[in-house]
Amino acid sequence: RSRDNDHVWHPFTPMSAYRDEGAPIIERGEGFHLIDVEGRRYLDGISSLWCNVHGHRVPEIDAAVRDQLDHVAHSTLLGLSSPPSIELAARLAAATPSGLNRVFYSDSGSTAVEAALKIVYQYHQQKRSNPQHRDLFATVGGAYHGDTIGSVSVGSIDLFHRTYGKLLFSTVSVPSPSALRVPKGHTPESFLQHCFDEVERVVAENHERLAAFVIEPLVQGASGILVHPPGYLKHVRDVTRRYDVPLIADEVAVGFSRTGTMFACEQEDVRPDLMCLAKGITGGYLPLAATLATDEIYDAFLADPAEGKTFYHGHTYTGNPLACAAALASLDLFEKNDVLSNVHRNEQILSECLAGLRNHPHVAEVRQKGIMIGIELVADRETLEPFPAERRTGHRVTLAARGRDTIVRPLGDVVVLMPAPAMPGELVEKLCATTCEAIDDAVR
Ligand code: PMP
């Protein structure tokens, strides 16, 4: 532990946290549990930051990775190719909404978004029929799209914008249609209507400059599991199509069954122009991401071979064969184990087991879409007054849950539960019971 303190720079973690609280040092995974160096077993309630799908040390995925290791661990996609990267691209093109036929690999959710932004920016300049310069992106308020400069620019996390402001490019945004706190002068219904109208207004006013509209379909994850009203995604697609503005669907968090369908766009029959995938793509095994694009977008890059233009992006480990092999094994398991049916059962269990929290004096809202849960804690549920920030109520829930051998990771004072899609129902029940106890401890 002292070497962890001395040398490891943990992401998104207050520098003192590990010293003060002794975060578990995880040595092994077993099914849906993580085991630390002292032998303590924790239920993984956040599927290892929303990416684990079938559990840890899954024999079929382990075998696929080992088999690939027996062939080659890494070769480049720059000028070469590999069987698992070819096979996976074909499988992803077939599994995602129709039209997304081209797969560009990268290595994290942030880079999948970064690639989408750069692809679409360059696409407009290279369009054969009508080359244009479009340099503005439309976004949804409160969105999180990652932590690279481009993905921070299209996200609207205040703290990031205050910190890196001068490095970012500007965007236009529409209000998130899932605000718990409706602005003054609005009823919930009039606010929703306003949000729908704003999509139309912002796109209409800026369409000639808009390179794309970027959205997290159905649920804004990292801003606290904000669930969009039915029809909103479809509305965004209809408006962007009418004004000829490409739509980028960031399915990094919601993809691979978290909302109850393999991809969130399916629920509103939406076909985006670009789609970003990461997190669950390898079942939570290895870093891999994909940006899918239509042939129309891809073809613009073939426009004039004489010019030698290409897409100026591509990391060393892009399309790593081990990660692609894990992803293929994960897709097989989705089918073999009918993981989607398990997701539907767990969706019901979560809803029933957390129903009691809806009347809790310190719970403002229990938000749920599929197996994504956000429980917003407040000092006063009537006025929605938050707990003082320095109280770190959400963090206290983490510690109380950890004391009960369960890993959760709140976003501010929103307790997020993100059980793996294949988690058995009994463990989901246990996760809910522990979370309720941990909340009671933390607000006391
Ligand atoms: N987009 C969304 C919607 C996300 O939720 C996240 C991560 N929480 C990202 C992008 C960035 O993914 P990564 O952390 O793998 O870079």
Residues whose N, C-alpha, C, O or C-beta is under 5 A from the ligand:
A	BS01	PMP	S108 G109 S110 T111 Y144 H145 G146 E216 G221 A222 D250 V252 A253 A278
